[in-house]
Amino acid sequence: MTNWHVSDENSLPDHRYRVFQVADLEVAKFTYHNLKRPNWESYQEGLKANLRFVPRVINSVLDVELAVDMLQQDSLSTYHQDCPAWVVPW
């Protein structure tokens, strides 16, 4: 807070306003996806295309982790592409 002072303007019979400036105030934002508006057909096609690259043979824990990472990244990127986000000030 900067430049604070007591105003000359009365707020009540024996009170006055305190005035100040707030610097570098950051407004929180909320992002959401409207599930009524996505292109579900495009989403399904994108998932099918991306699933081709996920390993089908799992021989180790590392293979499982790699497959899970690929599935998560591909499904999320496809979702974000076909279901655009709306950013709303909170």
PyMOL Python script that loads the backbone (N, CA, C, O; Angstrom):
from pymol import cmd

cmd.read_pdbstr("""\
ATOM      1  N   MET A   1       0.854  -1.169   0.000  1.00  0.00           N
ATOM      2  CA  MET A   1       0.000   0.000   0.000  1.00  0.00           C
ATOM      3  C   MET A   1       0.897   1.228   0.000  1.00  0.00           C
ATOM      4  O   MET A   1       1.921   1.273   0.682  1.00  0.00           O
ATOM      5  N   THR A   2       0.495   2.205  -0.768  1.00  0.00           N
ATOM      6  CA  THR A   2       1.248   3.454  -0.840  1.00  0.00           C
ATOM      7  C   THR A   2       0.285   4.624  -0.828  1.00  0.00           C
ATOM      8  O   THR A   2      -0.920   4.465  -1.020  1.00  0.00           O
ATOM      9  N   ASN A   3       0.837   5.790  -0.601  1.00  0.00           N
ATOM     10  CA  ASN A   3       0.084   7.053  -0.655  1.00  0.00           C
ATOM     11  C   ASN A   3      -1.167   7.034   0.225  1.00  0.00           C
ATOM     12  O   ASN A   3      -2.227   7.495  -0.200  1.00  0.00           O
ATOM     13  N   TRP A   4      -1.056   6.518   1.418  1.00  0.00           N
ATOM     14  CA  TRP A   4      -2.248   6.500   2.258  1.00  0.00           C
ATOM     15  C   TRP A   4      -2.361   7.828   3.016  1.00  0.00           C
ATOM     16  O   TRP A   4      -1.365   8.434   3.412  1.00  0.00           O
ATOM     17  N   HIS A   5      -3.591   8.243   3.198  1.00  0.00           N
ATOM     18  CA  HIS A   5      -3.875   9.465   3.956  1.00  0.00           C
ATOM     19  C   HIS A   5      -5.329   9.437   4.434  1.00  0.00           C
ATOM     20  O   HIS A   5      -6.134   8.631   3.966  1.00  0.00           O
ATOM     21  N   VAL A   6      -5.642  10.313   5.353  1.00  0.00           N
ATOM     22  CA  VAL A   6      -7.010  10.451   5.849  1.00  0.00           C
ATOM     23  C   VAL A   6      -7.680  11.544   5.035  1.00  0.00           C
ATOM     24  O   VAL A   6      -7.198  12.674   4.957  1.00  0.00           O
ATOM     25  N   SER A   7      -8.798  11.182   4.432  1.00  0.00           N
ATOM     26  CA  SER A   7      -9.503  12.121   3.567  1.00  0.00           C
ATOM     27  C   SER A   7     -10.159  13.233   4.384  1.00  0.00           C
ATOM     28  O   SER A   7     -10.486  13.047   5.556  1.00  0.00           O
ATOM     29  N   ASP A   8     -10.347  14.386   3.751  1.00  0.00           N
ATOM     30  CA  ASP A   8     -11.079  15.484   4.381  1.00  0.00           C
ATOM     31  C   ASP A   8     -12.590  15.248   4.336  1.00  0.00           C
ATOM     32  O   ASP A   8     -13.346  15.941   5.016  1.00  0.00           O
ATOM     33  N   GLU A   9     -13.019  14.295   3.553  1.00  0.00           N
ATOM     34  CA  GLU A   9     -14.442  14.002   3.394  1.00  0.00           C
ATOM     35  C   GLU A   9     -14.948  13.183   4.588  1.00  0.00           C
ATOM     36  O   GLU A   9     -14.319  12.203   4.986  1.00  0.00           O
ATOM     37  N   ASN A  10     -16.067  13.587   5.144  1.00  0.00           N
ATOM     38  CA  ASN A  10     -16.653  12.866   6.268  1.00  0.00           C
ATOM     39  C   ASN A  10     -17.401  11.633   5.779  1.00  0.00           C
ATOM     40  O   ASN A  10     -18.111  11.677   4.775  1.00  0.00           O
ATOM     41  N   SER A  11     -17.228  10.532   6.506  1.00  0.00           N
ATOM     42  CA  SER A  11     -17.985   9.335   6.171  1.00  0.00           C
ATOM     43  C   SER A  11     -19.135   9.128   7.168  1.00  0.00           C
ATOM     44  O   SER A  11     -20.188   8.603   6.805  1.00  0.00           O
ATOM     45  N   LEU A  12     -18.935   9.527   8.381  1.00  0.00           N
ATOM     46  CA  LEU A  12     -19.955   9.552   9.424  1.00  0.00           C
ATOM     47  C   LEU A  12     -19.691  10.836  10.227  1.00  0.00           C
ATOM     48  O   LEU A  12     -18.688  11.507   9.987  1.00  0.00           O
ATOM     49  N   PRO A  13     -20.554  11.182  11.155  1.00  0.00           N
ATOM     50  CA  PRO A  13     -20.349  12.444  11.867  1.00  0.00           C
ATOM     51  C   PRO A  13     -18.940  12.620  12.452  1.00  0.00           C
ATOM     52  O   PRO A  13     -18.393  13.721  12.399  1.00  0.00           O
ATOM     53  N   ASP A  14     -18.356  11.576  12.999  1.00  0.00           N
ATOM     54  CA  ASP A  14     -17.035  11.749  13.598  1.00  0.00           C
ATOM     55  C   ASP A  14     -15.983  10.822  12.973  1.00  0.00           C
ATOM     56  O   ASP A  14     -15.009  10.455  13.630  1.00  0.00           O
ATOM     57  N   HIS A  15     -16.184  10.445  11.701  1.00  0.00           N
ATOM     58  CA  HIS A  15     -15.239   9.565  11.006  1.00  0.00           C
ATOM     59  C   HIS A  15     -14.831  10.181   9.673  1.00  0.00           C
ATOM     60  O   HIS A  15     -15.541  11.024   9.124  1.00  0.00           O
ATOM     61  N   ARG A  16     -13.673   9.748   9.155  1.00  0.00           N
ATOM     62  CA  ARG A  16     -13.214  10.150   7.825  1.00  0.00           C
ATOM     63  C   ARG A  16     -12.668   8.927   7.106  1.00  0.00           C
ATOM     64  O   ARG A  16     -12.228   7.964   7.735  1.00  0.00           O
ATOM     65  N   TYR A  17     -12.702   8.980   5.788  1.00  0.00           N
ATOM     66  CA  TYR A  17     -12.213   7.865   4.987  1.00  0.00           C
ATOM     67  C   TYR A  17     -10.690   7.789   5.045  1.00  0.00           C
ATOM     68  O   TYR A  17     -10.012   8.817   5.062  1.00  0.00           O
ATOM     69  N   ARG A  18     -10.159   6.572   5.076  1.00  0.00           N
ATOM     70  CA  ARG A  18      -8.723   6.358   4.867  1.00  0.00           C
ATOM     71  C   ARG A  18      -8.556   5.987   3.410  1.00  0.00           C
ATOM     72  O   ARG A  18      -9.233   5.082   2.922  1.00  0.00           O
ATOM     73  N   VAL A  19      -7.685   6.654   2.720  1.00  0.00           N
ATOM     74  CA  VAL A  19      -7.490   6.452   1.285  1.00  0.00           C
ATOM     75  C   VAL A  19      -6.083   5.924   1.069  1.00  0.00           C
ATOM     76  O   VAL A  19      -5.138   6.400   1.698  1.00  0.00           O
ATOM     77  N   PHE A  20      -5.933   4.937   0.178  1.00  0.00           N
ATOM     78  CA  PHE A  20      -4.608   4.397  -0.126  1.00  0.00           C
ATOM     79  C   PHE A  20      -4.626   3.775  -1.510  1.00  0.00           C
ATOM     80  O   PHE A  20      -5.691   3.530  -2.077  1.00  0.00           O
ATOM     81  N   GLN A  21      -3.437   3.521  -2.055  1.00  0.00           N
ATOM     82  CA  GLN A  21      -3.284   2.861  -3.341  1.00  0.00           C
ATOM     83  C   GLN A  21      -2.659   1.490  -3.110  1.00  0.00           C
ATOM     84  O   GLN A  21      -1.805   1.315  -2.242  1.00  0.00           O
ATOM     85  N   VAL A  22      -3.097   0.539  -3.893  1.00  0.00           N
ATOM     86  CA  VAL A  22      -2.525  -0.800  -3.836  1.00  0.00           C
ATOM     87  C   VAL A  22      -1.756  -1.018  -5.129  1.00  0.00           C
ATOM     88  O   VAL A  22      -2.315  -0.918  -6.222  1.00  0.00           O
ATOM     89  N   ALA A  23      -0.465  -1.317  -4.993  1.00  0.00           N
ATOM     90  CA  ALA A  23       0.382  -1.522  -6.173  1.00  0.00           C
ATOM     91  C   ALA A  23       0.567  -3.013  -6.428  1.00  0.00           C
ATOM     92  O   ALA A  23       0.519  -3.824  -5.503  1.00  0.00           O
ATOM     93  N   ASP A  24       0.774  -3.356  -7.674  1.00  0.00           N
ATOM     94  CA  ASP A  24       1.061  -4.738  -8.081  1.00  0.00           C
ATOM     95  C   ASP A  24       0.016  -5.730  -7.585  1.00  0.00           C
ATOM     96  O   ASP A  24       0.353  -6.806  -7.092  1.00  0.00           O
ATOM     97  N   LEU A  25      -1.226  -5.367  -7.718  1.00  0.00           N
ATOM     98  CA  LEU A  25      -2.315  -6.254  -7.320  1.00  0.00           C
ATOM     99  C   LEU A  25      -2.565  -7.244  -8.450  1.00  0.00           C
ATOM    100  O   LEU A  25      -2.793  -6.843  -9.592  1.00  0.00           O
ATOM    101  N   GLU A  26      -2.525  -8.527  -8.138  1.00  0.00           N
ATOM    102  CA  GLU A  26      -2.766  -9.545  -9.143  1.00  0.00           C
ATOM    103  C   GLU A  26      -4.127 -10.187  -8.887  1.00  0.00           C
ATOM    104  O   GLU A  26      -4.405 -10.651  -7.782  1.00  0.00           O
ATOM    105  N   VAL A  27      -4.964 -10.210  -9.909  1.00  0.00           N
ATOM    106  CA  VAL A  27      -6.304 -10.767  -9.785  1.00  0.00           C
ATOM    107  C   VAL A  27      -6.241 -12.259 -10.110  1.00  0.00           C
ATOM    108  O   VAL A  27      -5.714 -12.653 -11.150  1.00  0.00           O
ATOM    109  N   ALA A  28      -6.775 -13.071  -9.227  1.00  0.00           N
ATOM    110  CA  ALA A  28      -6.807 -14.512  -9.473  1.00  0.00           C
ATOM    111  C   ALA A  28      -7.779 -14.801 -10.611  1.00  0.00           C
ATOM    112  O   ALA A  28      -8.809 -14.143 -10.752  1.00  0.00           O
ATOM    113  N   LYS A  29      -7.427 -15.804 -11.421  1.00  0.00           N
ATOM    114  CA  LYS A  29      -8.276 -16.178 -12.540  1.00  0.00           C
ATOM    115  C   LYS A  29      -8.634 -17.648 -12.423  1.00  0.00           C
ATOM    116  O   LYS A  29      -7.842 -18.459 -11.942  1.00  0.00           O
ATOM    117  N   PHE A  30      -9.812 -17.973 -12.861  1.00  0.00           N
ATOM    118  CA  PHE A  30     -10.316 -19.339 -12.815  1.00  0.00           C
ATOM    119  C   PHE A  30     -10.512 -19.803 -14.254  1.00  0.00           C
ATOM    120  O   PHE A  30     -11.157 -19.119 -15.049  1.00  0.00           O
ATOM    121  N   THR A  31      -9.963 -20.950 -14.581  1.00  0.00           N
ATOM    122  CA  THR A  31     -10.105 -21.506 -15.926  1.00  0.00           C
ATOM    123  C   THR A  31     -11.042 -22.700 -15.863  1.00  0.00           C
ATOM    124  O   THR A  31     -10.902 -23.569 -15.002  1.00  0.00           O
ATOM    125  N   TYR A  32     -11.992 -22.735 -16.777  1.00  0.00           N
ATOM    126  CA  TYR A  32     -12.880 -23.890 -16.817  1.00  0.00           C
ATOM    127  C   TYR A  32     -13.163 -24.266 -18.262  1.00  0.00           C
ATOM    128  O   TYR A  32     -12.989 -23.467 -19.183  1.00  0.00           O
ATOM    129  N   HIS A  33     -13.600 -25.491 -18.431  1.00  0.00           N
ATOM    130  CA  HIS A  33     -13.946 -26.013 -19.750  1.00  0.00           C
ATOM    131  C   HIS A  33     -15.430 -26.332 -19.744  1.00  0.00           C
ATOM    132  O   HIS A  33     -15.916 -27.078 -18.894  1.00  0.00           O
ATOM    133  N   ASN A  34     -16.140 -25.759 -20.699  1.00  0.00           N
ATOM    134  CA  ASN A  34     -17.570 -25.994 -20.814  1.00  0.00           C
ATOM    135  C   ASN A  34     -17.783 -27.309 -21.559  1.00  0.00           C
ATOM    136  O   ASN A  34     -17.549 -27.385 -22.765  1.00  0.00           O
ATOM    137  N   LEU A  35     -18.224 -28.341 -20.848  1.00  0.00           N
ATOM    138  CA  LEU A  35     -18.370 -29.661 -21.449  1.00  0.00           C
ATOM    139  C   LEU A  35     -19.566 -29.774 -22.386  1.00  0.00           C
ATOM    140  O   LEU A  35     -19.781 -30.834 -22.974  1.00  0.00           O
ATOM    141  N   LYS A  36     -20.347 -28.712 -22.540  1.00  0.00           N
ATOM    142  CA  LYS A  36     -21.452 -28.734 -23.492  1.00  0.00           C
ATOM    143  C   LYS A  36     -21.010 -28.249 -24.866  1.00  0.00           C
ATOM    144  O   LYS A  36     -21.758 -28.366 -25.837  1.00  0.00           O
ATOM    145  N   ARG A  37     -19.794 -27.701 -24.956  1.00  0.00           N
ATOM    146  CA  ARG A  37     -19.360 -27.089 -26.205  1.00  0.00           C
ATOM    147  C   ARG A  37     -18.226 -27.797 -26.938  1.00  0.00           C
ATOM    148  O   ARG A  37     -17.859 -27.335 -28.019  1.00  0.00           O
ATOM    149  N   PRO A  38     -17.644 -28.879 -26.434  1.00  0.00           N
ATOM    150  CA  PRO A  38     -16.495 -29.444 -27.132  1.00  0.00           C
ATOM    151  C   PRO A  38     -16.884 -30.168 -28.410  1.00  0.00           C
ATOM    152  O   PRO A  38     -18.047 -30.497 -28.642  1.00  0.00           O
ATOM    153  N   ASN A  39     -15.875 -30.401 -29.222  1.00  0.00           N
ATOM    154  CA  ASN A  39     -16.051 -31.184 -30.433  1.00  0.00           C
ATOM    155  C   ASN A  39     -15.667 -32.624 -30.078  1.00  0.00           C
ATOM    156  O   ASN A  39     -14.507 -33.012 -30.218  1.00  0.00           O
ATOM    157  N   TRP A  40     -16.645 -33.413 -29.618  1.00  0.00           N
ATOM    158  CA  TRP A  40     -16.358 -34.760 -29.132  1.00  0.00           C
ATOM    159  C   TRP A  40     -15.853 -35.672 -30.237  1.00  0.00           C
ATOM    160  O   TRP A  40     -15.008 -36.531 -29.984  1.00  0.00           O
ATOM    161  N   GLU A  41     -16.348 -35.506 -31.450  1.00  0.00           N
ATOM    162  CA  GLU A  41     -15.880 -36.352 -32.555  1.00  0.00           C
ATOM    163  C   GLU A  41     -14.403 -36.110 -32.827  1.00  0.00           C
ATOM    164  O   GLU A  41     -13.642 -37.059 -33.014  1.00  0.00           O
ATOM    165  N   SER A  42     -13.996 -34.859 -32.849  1.00  0.00           N
ATOM    166  CA  SER A  42     -12.592 -34.530 -33.065  1.00  0.00           C
ATOM    167  C   SER A  42     -11.733 -35.040 -31.913  1.00  0.00           C
ATOM    168  O   SER A  42     -10.616 -35.512 -32.125  1.00  0.00           O
ATOM    169  N   TYR A  43     -12.260 -34.944 -30.690  1.00  0.00           N
ATOM    170  CA  TYR A  43     -11.542 -35.432 -29.513  1.00  0.00           C
ATOM    171  C   TYR A  43     -11.288 -36.937 -29.625  1.00  0.00           C
ATOM    172  O   TYR A  43     -10.175 -37.402 -29.382  1.00  0.00           O
ATOM    173  N   GLN A  44     -12.324 -37.695 -29.993  1.00  0.00           N
ATOM    174  CA  GLN A  44     -12.174 -39.147 -30.120  1.00  0.00           C
ATOM    175  C   GLN A  44     -11.186 -39.507 -31.234  1.00  0.00           C
ATOM    176  O   GLN A  44     -10.377 -40.421 -31.073  1.00  0.00           O
ATOM    177  N   GLU A  45     -11.250 -38.799 -32.351  1.00  0.00           N
ATOM    178  CA  GLU A  45     -10.316 -39.058 -33.451  1.00  0.00           C
ATOM    179  C   GLU A  45      -8.879 -38.738 -33.030  1.00  0.00           C
ATOM    180  O   GLU A  45      -7.948 -39.467 -33.374  1.00  0.00           O
ATOM    181  N   GLY A  46      -8.705 -37.639 -32.280  1.00  0.00           N
ATOM    182  CA  GLY A  46      -7.370 -37.281 -31.802  1.00  0.00           C
ATOM    183  C   GLY A  46      -6.821 -38.319 -30.839  1.00  0.00           C
ATOM    184  O   GLY A  46      -5.636 -38.650 -30.893  1.00  0.00           O
ATOM    185  N   LEU A  47      -7.672 -38.838 -29.952  1.00  0.00           N
ATOM    186  CA  LEU A  47      -7.229 -39.889 -29.037  1.00  0.00           C
ATOM    187  C   LEU A  47      -6.821 -41.147 -29.798  1.00  0.00           C
ATOM    188  O   LEU A  47      -5.791 -41.751 -29.498  1.00  0.00           O
ATOM    189  N   LYS A  48      -7.626 -41.540 -30.779  1.00  0.00           N
ATOM    190  CA  LYS A  48      -7.289 -42.726 -31.576  1.00  0.00           C
ATOM    191  C   LYS A  48      -5.947 -42.550 -32.280  1.00  0.00           C
ATOM    192  O   LYS A  48      -5.128 -43.469 -32.309  1.00  0.00           O
ATOM    193  N   ALA A  49      -5.730 -41.373 -32.843  1.00  0.00           N
ATOM    194  CA  ALA A  49      -4.469 -41.114 -33.543  1.00  0.00           C
ATOM    195  C   ALA A  49      -3.289 -41.158 -32.578  1.00  0.00           C
ATOM    196  O   ALA A  49      -2.241 -41.713 -32.906  1.00  0.00           O
ATOM    197  N   ASN A  50      -3.451 -40.578 -31.392  1.00  0.00           N
ATOM    198  CA  ASN A  50      -2.353 -40.542 -30.427  1.00  0.00           C
ATOM    199  C   ASN A  50      -2.087 -41.902 -29.788  1.00  0.00           C
ATOM    200  O   ASN A  50      -0.954 -42.184 -29.399  1.00  0.00           O
ATOM    201  N   LEU A  51      -3.096 -42.737 -29.673  1.00  0.00           N
ATOM    202  CA  LEU A  51      -2.915 -44.055 -29.063  1.00  0.00           C
ATOM    203  C   LEU A  51      -2.003 -44.957 -29.889  1.00  0.00           C
ATOM    204  O   LEU A  51      -1.454 -45.931 -29.372  1.00  0.00           O
ATOM    205  N   ARG A  52      -1.842 -44.638 -31.161  1.00  0.00           N
ATOM    206  CA  ARG A  52      -0.956 -45.449 -31.997  1.00  0.00           C
ATOM    207  C   ARG A  52       0.486 -45.416 -31.502  1.00  0.00           C
ATOM    208  O   ARG A  52       1.249 -46.347 -31.760  1.00  0.00           O
ATOM    209  N   PHE A  53       0.866 -44.356 -30.794  1.00  0.00           N
ATOM    210  CA  PHE A  53       2.255 -44.189 -30.375  1.00  0.00           C
ATOM    211  C   PHE A  53       2.530 -44.736 -28.975  1.00  0.00           C
ATOM    212  O   PHE A  53       3.683 -44.787 -28.548  1.00  0.00           O
ATOM    213  N   VAL A  54       1.495 -45.139 -28.267  1.00  0.00           N
ATOM    214  CA  VAL A  54       1.683 -45.686 -26.918  1.00  0.00           C
ATOM    215  C   VAL A  54       2.189 -47.120 -27.048  1.00  0.00           C
ATOM    216  O   VAL A  54       1.617 -47.913 -27.795  1.00  0.00           O
ATOM    217  N   PRO A  55       3.264 -47.461 -26.321  1.00  0.00           N
ATOM    218  CA  PRO A  55       3.809 -48.819 -26.433  1.00  0.00           C
ATOM    219  C   PRO A  55       2.784 -49.882 -26.042  1.00  0.00           C
ATOM    220  O   PRO A  55       2.052 -49.726 -25.065  1.00  0.00           O
ATOM    221  N   ARG A  56       2.746 -50.958 -26.815  1.00  0.00           N
ATOM    222  CA  ARG A  56       1.815 -52.054 -26.550  1.00  0.00           C
ATOM    223  C   ARG A  56       2.464 -53.159 -25.714  1.00  0.00           C
ATOM    224  O   ARG A  56       1.769 -53.950 -25.077  1.00  0.00           O
ATOM    225  N   VAL A  57       3.782 -53.209 -25.719  1.00  0.00           N
ATOM    226  CA  VAL A  57       4.498 -54.229 -24.962  1.00  0.00           C
ATOM    227  C   VAL A  57       5.087 -53.581 -23.722  1.00  0.00           C
ATOM    228  O   VAL A  57       5.858 -52.626 -23.816  1.00  0.00           O
ATOM    229  N   ILE A  58       4.722 -54.103 -22.565  1.00  0.00           N
ATOM    230  CA  ILE A  58       5.185 -53.569 -21.287  1.00  0.00           C
ATOM    231  C   ILE A  58       6.074 -54.639 -20.637  1.00  0.00           C
ATOM    232  O   ILE A  58       5.613 -55.733 -20.311  1.00  0.00           O
ATOM    233  N   ASN A  59       7.365 -54.297 -20.457  1.00  0.00           N
ATOM    234  CA  ASN A  59       8.303 -55.255 -19.874  1.00  0.00           C
ATOM    235  C   ASN A  59       8.854 -54.816 -18.521  1.00  0.00           C
ATOM    236  O   ASN A  59       9.501 -55.596 -17.822  1.00  0.00           O
ATOM    237  N   SER A  60       8.593 -53.567 -18.160  1.00  0.00           N
ATOM    238  CA  SER A  60       9.176 -53.072 -16.913  1.00  0.00           C
ATOM    239  C   SER A  60       8.313 -51.952 -16.340  1.00  0.00           C
ATOM    240  O   SER A  60       7.381 -51.467 -16.982  1.00  0.00           O
ATOM    241  N   VAL A  61       8.646 -51.563 -15.131  1.00  0.00           N
ATOM    242  CA  VAL A  61       7.962 -50.438 -14.495  1.00  0.00           C
ATOM    243  C   VAL A  61       8.195 -49.172 -15.308  1.00  0.00           C
ATOM    244  O   VAL A  61       7.294 -48.344 -15.445  1.00  0.00           O
ATOM    245  N   LEU A  62       9.383 -49.021 -15.839  1.00  0.00           N
ATOM    246  CA  LEU A  62       9.694 -47.850 -16.665  1.00  0.00           C
ATOM    247  C   LEU A  62       8.799 -47.793 -17.903  1.00  0.00           C
ATOM    248  O   LEU A  62       8.362 -46.715 -18.303  1.00  0.00           O
ATOM    249  N   ASP A  63       8.524 -48.950 -18.508  1.00  0.00           N
ATOM    250  CA  ASP A  63       7.613 -49.000 -19.662  1.00  0.00           C
ATOM    251  C   ASP A  63       6.207 -48.564 -19.266  1.00  0.00           C
ATOM    252  O   ASP A  63       5.543 -47.854 -20.022  1.00  0.00           O
ATOM    253  N   VAL A  64       5.750 -48.981 -18.090  1.00  0.00           N
ATOM    254  CA  VAL A  64       4.423 -48.585 -17.602  1.00  0.00           C
ATOM    255  C   VAL A  64       4.376 -47.075 -17.409  1.00  0.00           C
ATOM    256  O   VAL A  64       3.426 -46.421 -17.839  1.00  0.00           O
ATOM    257  N   GLU A  65       5.399 -46.521 -16.762  1.00  0.00           N
ATOM    258  CA  GLU A  65       5.439 -45.078 -16.521  1.00  0.00           C
ATOM    259  C   GLU A  65       5.460 -44.302 -17.824  1.00  0.00           C
ATOM    260  O   GLU A  65       4.786 -43.280 -17.951  1.00  0.00           O
ATOM    261  N   LEU A  66       6.230 -44.781 -18.797  1.00  0.00           N
ATOM    262  CA  LEU A  66       6.278 -44.119 -20.106  1.00  0.00           C
ATOM    263  C   LEU A  66       4.910 -44.141 -20.787  1.00  0.00           C
ATOM    264  O   LEU A  66       4.465 -43.130 -21.330  1.00  0.00           O
ATOM    265  N   ALA A  67       4.248 -45.296 -20.753  1.00  0.00           N
ATOM    266  CA  ALA A  67       2.931 -45.414 -21.381  1.00  0.00           C
ATOM    267  C   ALA A  67       1.913 -44.505 -20.701  1.00  0.00           C
ATOM    268  O   ALA A  67       1.117 -43.852 -21.376  1.00  0.00           O
ATOM    269  N   VAL A  68       1.933 -44.458 -19.375  1.00  0.00           N
ATOM    270  CA  VAL A  68       1.000 -43.595 -18.633  1.00  0.00           C
ATOM    271  C   VAL A  68       1.260 -42.132 -18.959  1.00  0.00           C
ATOM    272  O   VAL A  68       0.320 -41.374 -19.200  1.00  0.00           O
ATOM    273  N   ASP A  69       2.532 -41.728 -18.968  1.00  0.00           N
ATOM    274  CA  ASP A  69       2.863 -40.338 -19.313  1.00  0.00           C
ATOM    275  C   ASP A  69       2.369 -39.985 -20.708  1.00  0.00           C
ATOM    276  O   ASP A  69       1.811 -38.909 -20.918  1.00  0.00           O
ATOM    277  N   MET A  70       2.573 -40.887 -21.659  1.00  0.00           N
ATOM    278  CA  MET A  70       2.122 -40.617 -23.027  1.00  0.00           C
ATOM    279  C   MET A  70       0.605 -40.505 -23.095  1.00  0.00           C
ATOM    280  O   MET A  70       0.078 -39.613 -23.760  1.00  0.00           O
ATOM    281  N   LEU A  71      -0.103 -41.407 -22.410  1.00  0.00           N
ATOM    282  CA  LEU A  71      -1.567 -41.350 -22.403  1.00  0.00           C
ATOM    283  C   LEU A  71      -2.074 -40.054 -21.792  1.00  0.00           C
ATOM    284  O   LEU A  71      -2.986 -39.421 -22.324  1.00  0.00           O
ATOM    285  N   GLN A  72      -1.478 -39.665 -20.672  1.00  0.00           N
ATOM    286  CA  GLN A  72      -1.918 -38.434 -20.009  1.00  0.00           C
ATOM    287  C   GLN A  72      -1.652 -37.215 -20.886  1.00  0.00           C
ATOM    288  O   GLN A  72      -2.536 -36.377 -21.067  1.00  0.00           O
ATOM    289  N   GLN A  73      -0.453 -37.112 -21.427  1.00  0.00           N
ATOM    290  CA  GLN A  73      -0.123 -35.950 -22.255  1.00  0.00           C
ATOM    291  C   GLN A  73      -1.010 -35.892 -23.493  1.00  0.00           C
ATOM    292  O   GLN A  73      -1.546 -34.836 -23.829  1.00  0.00           O
ATOM    293  N   ASP A  74      -1.163 -37.019 -24.164  1.00  0.00           N
ATOM    294  CA  ASP A  74      -1.951 -37.042 -25.396  1.00  0.00           C
ATOM    295  C   ASP A  74      -3.418 -36.745 -25.138  1.00  0.00           C
ATOM    296  O   ASP A  74      -4.033 -35.971 -25.871  1.00  0.00           O
ATOM    297  N   SER A  75      -3.986 -37.355 -24.098  1.00  0.00           N
ATOM    298  CA  SER A  75      -5.406 -37.129 -23.839  1.00  0.00           C
ATOM    299  C   SER A  75      -5.650 -35.696 -23.391  1.00  0.00           C
ATOM    300  O   SER A  75      -6.651 -35.094 -23.779  1.00  0.00           O
ATOM    301  N   LEU A  76      -4.749 -35.131 -22.574  1.00  0.00           N
ATOM    302  CA  LEU A  76      -4.933 -33.750 -22.129  1.00  0.00           C
ATOM    303  C   LEU A  76      -4.740 -32.759 -23.265  1.00  0.00           C
ATOM    304  O   LEU A  76      -5.507 -31.804 -23.387  1.00  0.00           O
ATOM    305  N   SER A  77      -3.729 -32.971 -24.094  1.00  0.00           N
ATOM    306  CA  SER A  77      -3.520 -32.023 -25.195  1.00  0.00           C
ATOM    307  C   SER A  77      -4.679 -32.080 -26.181  1.00  0.00           C
ATOM    308  O   SER A  77      -5.105 -31.046 -26.695  1.00  0.00           O
ATOM    309  N   THR A  78      -5.195 -33.281 -26.450  1.00  0.00           N
ATOM    310  CA  THR A  78      -6.353 -33.416 -27.338  1.00  0.00           C
ATOM    311  C   THR A  78      -7.575 -32.759 -26.717  1.00  0.00           C
ATOM    312  O   THR A  78      -8.339 -32.085 -27.409  1.00  0.00           O
ATOM    313  N   TYR A  79      -7.764 -32.951 -25.413  1.00  0.00           N
ATOM    314  CA  TYR A  79      -8.897 -32.343 -24.713  1.00  0.00           C
ATOM    315  C   TYR A  79      -8.827 -30.821 -24.781  1.00  0.00           C
ATOM    316  O   TYR A  79      -9.827 -30.165 -25.072  1.00  0.00           O
ATOM    317  N   HIS A  80      -7.652 -30.257 -24.513  1.00  0.00           N
ATOM    318  CA  HIS A  80      -7.511 -28.804 -24.534  1.00  0.00           C
ATOM    319  C   HIS A  80      -7.702 -28.238 -25.941  1.00  0.00           C
ATOM    320  O   HIS A  80      -8.141 -27.099 -26.104  1.00  0.00           O
ATOM    321  N   GLN A  81      -7.378 -29.022 -26.931  1.00  0.00           N
ATOM    322  CA  GLN A  81      -7.565 -28.571 -28.314  1.00  0.00           C
ATOM    323  C   GLN A  81      -9.048 -28.565 -28.693  1.00  0.00           C
ATOM    324  O   GLN A  81      -9.520 -27.641 -29.354  1.00  0.00           O
ATOM    325  N   ASP A  82      -9.774 -29.592 -28.274  1.00  0.00           N
ATOM    326  CA  ASP A  82     -11.166 -29.750 -28.705  1.00  0.00           C
ATOM    327  C   ASP A  82     -12.200 -29.210 -27.724  1.00  0.00           C
ATOM    328  O   ASP A  82     -13.391 -29.173 -28.033  1.00  0.00           O
ATOM    329  N   CYS A  83     -11.752 -28.794 -26.551  1.00  0.00           N
ATOM    330  CA  CYS A  83     -12.642 -28.199 -25.556  1.00  0.00           C
ATOM    331  C   CYS A  83     -11.956 -26.943 -25.023  1.00  0.00           C
ATOM    332  O   CYS A  83     -11.313 -26.987 -23.975  1.00  0.00           O
ATOM    333  N   PRO A  84     -12.089 -25.825 -25.740  1.00  0.00           N
ATOM    334  CA  PRO A  84     -11.364 -24.612 -25.363  1.00  0.00           C
ATOM    335  C   PRO A  84     -11.690 -24.137 -23.953  1.00  0.00           C
ATOM    336  O   PRO A  84     -12.809 -24.293 -23.465  1.00  0.00           O
ATOM    337  N   ALA A  85     -10.689 -23.561 -23.322  1.00  0.00           N
ATOM    338  CA  ALA A  85     -10.836 -23.060 -21.957  1.00  0.00           C
ATOM    339  C   ALA A  85     -11.386 -21.645 -21.956  1.00  0.00           C
ATOM    340  O   ALA A  85     -11.148 -20.863 -22.877  1.00  0.00           O
ATOM    341  N   TRP A  86     -12.121 -21.337 -20.910  1.00  0.00           N
ATOM    342  CA  TRP A  86     -12.620 -19.991 -20.667  1.00  0.00           C
ATOM    343  C   TRP A  86     -11.927 -19.496 -19.392  1.00  0.00           C
ATOM    344  O   TRP A  86     -11.931 -20.187 -18.373  1.00  0.00           O
ATOM    345  N   VAL A  87     -11.349 -18.332 -19.451  1.00  0.00           N
ATOM    346  CA  VAL A  87     -10.686 -17.760 -18.270  1.00  0.00           C
ATOM    347  C   VAL A  87     -11.589 -16.677 -17.710  1.00  0.00           C
ATOM    348  O   VAL A  87     -11.979 -15.743 -18.411  1.00  0.00           O
ATOM    349  N   VAL A  88     -11.914 -16.821 -16.425  1.00  0.00           N
ATOM    350  CA  VAL A  88     -12.837 -15.901 -15.772  1.00  0.00           C
ATOM    351  C   VAL A  88     -12.134 -15.296 -14.569  1.00  0.00           C
ATOM    352  O   VAL A  88     -11.561 -16.040 -13.773  1.00  0.00           O
ATOM    353  N   PRO A  89     -12.153 -13.970 -14.400  1.00  0.00           N
ATOM    354  CA  PRO A  89     -11.569 -13.387 -13.186  1.00  0.00           C
ATOM    355  C   PRO A  89     -12.317 -13.901 -11.964  1.00  0.00           C
ATOM    356  O   PRO A  89     -13.547 -13.961 -11.956  1.00  0.00           O
ATOM    357  N   TRP A  90     -11.588 -14.260 -10.965  1.00  0.00           N
ATOM    358  CA  TRP A  90     -12.167 -14.828  -9.757  1.00  0.00           C
ATOM    359  C   TRP A  90     -12.570 -13.774  -8.791  1.00  0.00           C
ATOM    360  O   TRP A  90     -13.079 -14.085  -7.714  1.00  0.00           O
TER     361      TRP A  90
END
""", "prot")
cmd.dss("prot")
cmd.show_as("cartoon", "prot")
cmd.util.cbc("prot")
cmd.orient("prot")
